């Protein structure tokens, strides 16, 4: 509707200042000629807008003019309130701020949102995965503040063997996916991704860094996901693994880990579904994990690991390899 478009133009000019007519046309899905006609209509109605043609021209709103119009109709307002603060935002300490902002917005809207029954949400968005356990809010809070101030941090995490690693990192952004948080960080001009719930400590350094030019978090995340899809493994393995080994496998390129049980069994292991690019890749990745992982299926891989273990035992243990005795 033209009325909605006129309000949209007004709000865009108020928030952005000078906007080229072509940019307004592309944003609102109309022609440049239509934008100029709409500008004439706004001017005729008493709104102090004007258009300047030329390279440095654009559509403008007189600097001192402000409107208290929200620009929202009823359907748009209800659509906005479907964005009740996602669960992951509570971990960033901004969930309550978002709810407060929405309440303030509701107070400025027409009376149709004053009716509690009408404003009560009928659609609820649950952003967490089944059985998901939120990572440490302390880590997220530290990382969020470091990202806001471009402050370098020291990330501490453990390998499956228990060895702790400390890594200086420039935190660039956080991404929440199905209940898990991922940190985008840079070191030596190389971009890395780290699951936040695998971190043991995050220590601010007080040192600041410059954001890489042209870095865009959504685009970087899409590239990361596309890379994982390209490397999607085809050799499926059912196994039981220690939690620290699961974390190590998740960091390995070309390995996909799906947690099947959230609680370790009596041996301290959890049921997982692993995927590798091939039988050889599965055997190579699992051979060095020792007692940290037990393969349940497929049988050829299980037998291959058993044979490898027996060869190592014969070579280094009391049971000597028959061929070695003959030599």
C-alpha positions as CSV (number, residue, x, y, z in Angstrom):
1,X,0.0,0.0,0.0
2,X,1.2,3.5,-0.8
3,X,0.6,4.8,2.7
4,X,2.9,2.1,4.2
5,X,5.5,3.0,1.6
6,X,5.3,6.7,2.4
7,X,5.8,5.9,6.1
8,X,8.7,3.6,5.2
9,X,10.4,6.4,3.2
10,X,10.0,8.8,6.1
11,X,11.5,6.4,8.6
12,X,14.4,5.6,6.3
13,X,15.2,9.2,5.8
14,X,14.9,9.9,9.5
15,X,17.3,7.1,10.4
16,X,19.8,7.4,7.5
17,X,19.8,11.0,6.5
18,X,20.5,11.5,2.8
19,X,19.5,8.4,0.7
20,X,19.9,8.1,-3.1
21,X,16.5,7.6,-4.8
22,X,17.7,4.5,-6.5
23,X,18.6,3.0,-3.1
24,X,15.2,3.8,-1.8
25,X,13.6,2.3,-4.9
26,X,15.6,-1.0,-4.5
27,X,14.8,-1.2,-0.8
28,X,11.1,-0.7,-1.3
29,X,10.8,-2.6,-4.6
30,X,9.5,0.2,-6.8
31,X,10.8,2.4,-9.6
32,X,12.9,5.6,-9.1
33,X,10.0,7.5,-10.7
34,X,7.7,6.2,-8.0
35,X,10.0,7.4,-5.3
36,X,10.1,10.9,-6.7
37,X,6.2,10.9,-6.9
38,X,6.1,9.7,-3.2
39,X,8.5,12.5,-2.2
40,X,6.2,15.0,-3.9
41,X,3.3,13.5,-1.9
42,X,5.1,13.8,1.4
43,X,6.1,17.4,0.6
44,X,2.5,18.3,-0.3
45,X,1.3,16.8,3.0
46,X,3.6,19.1,4.9
47,X,6.5,16.8,5.6
48,X,9.8,18.8,5.0
49,X,11.4,16.4,2.5
50,X,13.3,17.3,-0.7
51,X,15.2,15.6,-3.4
52,X,18.4,16.6,-5.0
53,X,19.5,15.2,-8.4
54,X,23.0,14.6,-9.5
55,X,26.0,12.5,-8.4
56,X,26.0,13.8,-4.8
57,X,22.2,14.1,-4.7
58,X,19.6,12.1,-2.9
59,X,16.4,12.2,-0.9
60,X,16.6,14.2,2.3
61,X,14.6,15.1,5.4
62,X,15.2,18.5,7.1
63,X,17.7,17.8,9.8
64,X,15.7,19.2,12.7
65,X,12.5,17.4,11.8
66,X,11.5,14.2,13.7
67,X,8.4,12.2,13.8
68,X,7.1,10.0,16.5
69,X,5.4,7.6,14.0
70,X,6.5,4.0,14.6
71,X,5.7,3.2,11.0
72,X,4.2,-0.2,12.1
73,X,0.8,-1.5,11.3
74,X,-0.9,-4.1,13.4
75,X,0.4,-7.2,11.4
76,X,4.0,-5.8,11.4
77,X,3.8,-5.2,15.2
78,X,2.7,-8.7,15.9
79,X,5.3,-10.1,13.6
80,X,8.0,-8.1,15.5
81,X,6.8,-9.5,18.9
82,X,7.4,-13.0,17.6
83,X,11.1,-12.1,18.2
84,X,10.8,-12.6,21.9
85,X,14.4,-12.7,23.2
86,X,16.0,-15.9,21.9
87,X,17.3,-18.2,24.7
88,X,20.9,-17.8,23.7
89,X,20.8,-14.0,24.2
90,X,20.2,-14.6,27.9
91,X,23.7,-16.0,28.1
92,X,25.1,-12.8,26.5
93,X,23.3,-10.7,29.2
94,X,21.3,-8.9,26.5
95,X,18.1,-10.9,26.6
96,X,16.6,-8.8,29.4
97,X,17.6,-5.6,27.5
98,X,15.9,-6.8,24.4
99,X,12.7,-7.6,26.3
100,X,12.9,-4.2,27.9
101,X,13.3,-2.6,24.5
102,X,10.2,-4.5,23.2
103,X,8.2,-3.4,26.2
104,X,9.1,0.3,25.5
105,X,8.2,-0.2,21.9
106,X,4.8,-1.7,22.9
107,X,4.2,1.4,25.0
108,X,4.6,3.6,22.0
109,X,2.2,1.6,19.8
110,X,-1.5,2.2,19.3
111,X,-3.9,0.8,21.9
112,X,-4.4,-2.6,20.2
113,X,-1.3,-3.9,22.0
114,X,-2.5,-2.7,25.4
115,X,-4.9,-5.7,25.5
116,X,-2.9,-8.4,27.2
117,X,-4.9,-11.2,25.5
118,X,-4.2,-9.7,22.1
119,X,-0.5,-9.0,22.8
120,X,0.2,-12.4,24.4
121,X,2.4,-14.4,21.9
122,X,0.7,-17.3,20.2
123,X,3.9,-18.5,18.6
124,X,6.9,-19.4,20.6
125,X,10.4,-19.9,19.2
126,X,12.7,-22.4,21.1
127,X,16.2,-21.9,19.9
128,X,17.9,-24.8,21.8
129,X,18.4,-28.3,20.7
130,X,17.0,-31.3,22.6
131,X,19.1,-32.2,25.5
132,X,21.4,-29.1,24.9
133,X,23.3,-27.9,27.9
134,X,24.2,-24.2,27.7
135,X,27.8,-23.3,27.9
136,X,29.3,-21.2,30.6
137,X,27.7,-17.9,30.7
138,X,30.9,-16.5,32.2
139,X,32.9,-17.3,29.1
140,X,30.2,-15.9,26.8
141,X,30.0,-12.7,28.8
142,X,33.8,-12.2,28.7
143,X,33.9,-13.0,25.0
144,X,31.0,-10.6,24.2
145,X,32.6,-7.7,26.0
146,X,36.0,-8.5,24.3
147,X,34.3,-8.5,20.9
148,X,32.6,-5.2,21.7
149,X,35.9,-3.5,22.6
150,X,38.2,-5.4,20.1
151,X,40.2,-6.8,23.1
152,X,42.6,-9.7,22.6
153,X,42.0,-12.7,24.9
154,X,43.8,-15.9,25.9
155,X,41.8,-19.0,25.2
156,X,42.5,-22.1,27.3
157,X,41.2,-25.5,26.3
158,X,42.2,-29.1,26.8
159,X,43.2,-31.8,24.3
160,X,41.6,-35.2,24.8
161,X,44.8,-36.4,26.5
162,X,44.3,-33.8,29.2
163,X,47.1,-31.4,28.0
164,X,45.9,-27.8,28.3
165,X,46.5,-25.4,25.5
166,X,46.6,-21.6,25.9
167,X,46.1,-19.6,22.7
168,X,46.1,-15.8,22.1
169,X,43.1,-14.9,20.0
170,X,41.5,-11.8,18.5
171,X,37.7,-12.5,19.0
172,X,35.7,-11.3,16.0
173,X,32.2,-12.6,16.6
174,X,29.8,-15.2,18.2
175,X,27.3,-17.4,16.4
176,X,24.6,-19.5,18.1
177,X,23.5,-22.6,16.3
178,X,20.9,-25.1,17.8
179,X,21.9,-24.3,21.4
180,X,25.7,-24.2,20.8
181,X,27.8,-21.1,20.6
182,X,30.8,-20.8,18.2
183,X,33.5,-18.2,18.5
184,X,35.1,-16.7,15.4
185,X,38.7,-15.7,16.2
186,X,41.8,-14.7,14.3
187,X,45.4,-15.5,14.9
188,X,48.3,-14.7,12.6
189,X,45.7,-13.5,9.9
190,X,44.0,-16.9,9.9
191,X,40.3,-17.3,10.8
192,X,39.4,-20.1,13.3
193,X,36.2,-21.4,14.8
194,X,35.9,-22.7,18.4
195,X,32.9,-24.1,20.3
196,X,32.6,-22.0,23.4
197,X,31.6,-24.9,25.7
198,X,35.0,-26.5,25.0
199,X,36.8,-23.5,26.5
200,X,38.2,-23.8,30.1
201,X,39.1,-20.2,30.5
202,X,38.9,-16.9,28.7
203,X,41.3,-14.3,29.9
204,X,41.3,-10.7,28.7
205,X,44.7,-9.2,28.0
206,X,44.0,-5.5,27.9
207,X,45.5,-5.4,24.4
208,X,43.4,-4.2,21.5
209,X,43.4,-5.2,17.9
210,X,41.9,-3.8,14.7
211,X,39.0,-5.5,13.0
212,X,40.1,-7.1,9.7
213,X,38.9,-5.1,6.8
214,X,35.8,-6.3,5.1
215,X,35.1,-9.0,7.7
216,X,31.5,-9.9,7.8
217,X,30.4,-12.4,10.4
218,X,27.3,-13.9,8.6
219,X,29.3,-14.4,5.4
220,X,32.2,-16.0,7.3
221,X,29.8,-18.3,9.1
222,X,28.1,-19.3,5.8
223,X,31.6,-20.0,4.3
224,X,32.4,-22.2,7.3
225,X,29.2,-24.1,7.1
226,X,29.6,-24.6,3.3
227,X,33.1,-25.9,3.9
228,X,31.7,-28.4,6.4
229,X,29.0,-29.5,4.0
230,X,31.6,-30.0,1.3
231,X,33.7,-32.1,3.6
232,X,30.6,-34.0,4.8
233,X,31.8,-37.5,5.5
234,X,30.2,-40.7,4.1
235,X,31.7,-43.4,6.3
236,X,29.4,-43.8,9.4
237,X,30.8,-45.1,12.7
238,X,28.9,-46.0,15.9
239,X,31.1,-45.7,19.0
240,X,31.4,-44.8,22.7
241,X,33.9,-42.2,23.6
242,X,35.2,-40.2,26.5
243,X,33.9,-36.6,26.6
244,X,37.4,-35.1,26.2
245,X,37.9,-37.4,23.1
246,X,34.6,-36.2,21.6
247,X,35.9,-32.6,21.9
248,X,39.1,-33.5,20.2
249,X,37.3,-35.3,17.3
250,X,35.0,-32.2,16.8
251,X,38.1,-30.1,16.2
252,X,39.5,-32.4,13.5
253,X,38.8,-31.4,9.9
254,X,36.7,-33.8,7.9
255,X,35.2,-35.4,11.0
256,X,31.5,-35.1,11.9
257,X,30.4,-35.9,15.5
258,X,26.8,-36.4,16.5
259,X,26.2,-36.9,20.3
260,X,23.6,-39.7,20.8
261,X,23.7,-39.7,24.7
262,X,24.1,-36.7,26.9
263,X,25.1,-38.6,30.0
264,X,28.2,-40.8,30.2
265,X,27.7,-44.5,31.1
266,X,29.4,-46.4,33.9
267,X,32.7,-46.5,31.9
268,X,32.6,-42.7,31.6
269,X,31.9,-42.9,27.8
270,X,29.1,-41.4,25.7
271,X,27.4,-42.9,22.7
272,X,28.3,-41.0,19.5
273,X,27.8,-41.3,15.8
274,X,30.9,-40.4,13.8
275,X,31.3,-39.8,10.1
276,X,34.5,-39.8,8.1
277,X,35.4,-39.4,4.4
278,X,36.5,-43.0,4.1
279,X,37.4,-46.2,5.9
280,X,41.0,-45.2,5.8
281,X,40.3,-41.8,7.3
282,X,38.2,-43.4,10.1
283,X,41.0,-45.9,10.9
284,X,43.7,-43.2,10.8
285,X,41.7,-40.8,13.1
286,X,40.7,-43.5,15.6
287,X,44.0,-45.6,15.9
288,X,45.7,-43.0,18.1
289,X,42.9,-42.5,20.5
290,X,43.5,-45.8,22.4
291,X,41.0,-46.5,25.2
292,X,39.4,-43.1,24.6
293,X,37.0,-44.5,22.0
294,X,35.4,-47.9,21.5
295,X,34.1,-48.6,18.0
296,X,30.8,-50.5,18.0
297,X,30.2,-50.7,14.3
298,X,30.9,-51.2,11.4
299,X,32.5,-54.6,12.0
300,X,35.3,-54.2,9.4
301,X,36.6,-51.1,11.1
302,X,36.3,-52.7,14.5
303,X,38.3,-55.8,13.4
304,X,40.9,-53.6,11.7
305,X,41.5,-51.7,14.9
306,X,41.6,-54.9,16.9
307,X,44.2,-56.3,14.5
308,X,46.3,-53.1,14.7
309,X,46.1,-53.2,18.5
310,X,47.3,-56.8,18.6
311,X,50.2,-56.0,16.3
312,X,51.3,-53.2,18.6
313,X,50.9,-55.5,21.7
314,X,53.0,-58.2,20.0
315,X,55.7,-55.7,19.0
316,X,56.0,-54.0,22.4
317,X,54.5,-56.4,24.9
318,X,55.3,-59.8,26.3
319,X,53.5,-61.6,23.4
320,X,56.2,-61.7,20.7
321,X,55.3,-61.6,17.0
322,X,55.9,-65.1,15.5
323,X,57.6,-63.7,12.5
324,X,59.9,-61.7,14.8
325,X,60.8,-64.9,16.7
326,X,61.7,-66.6,13.5
327,X,64.1,-63.8,12.6
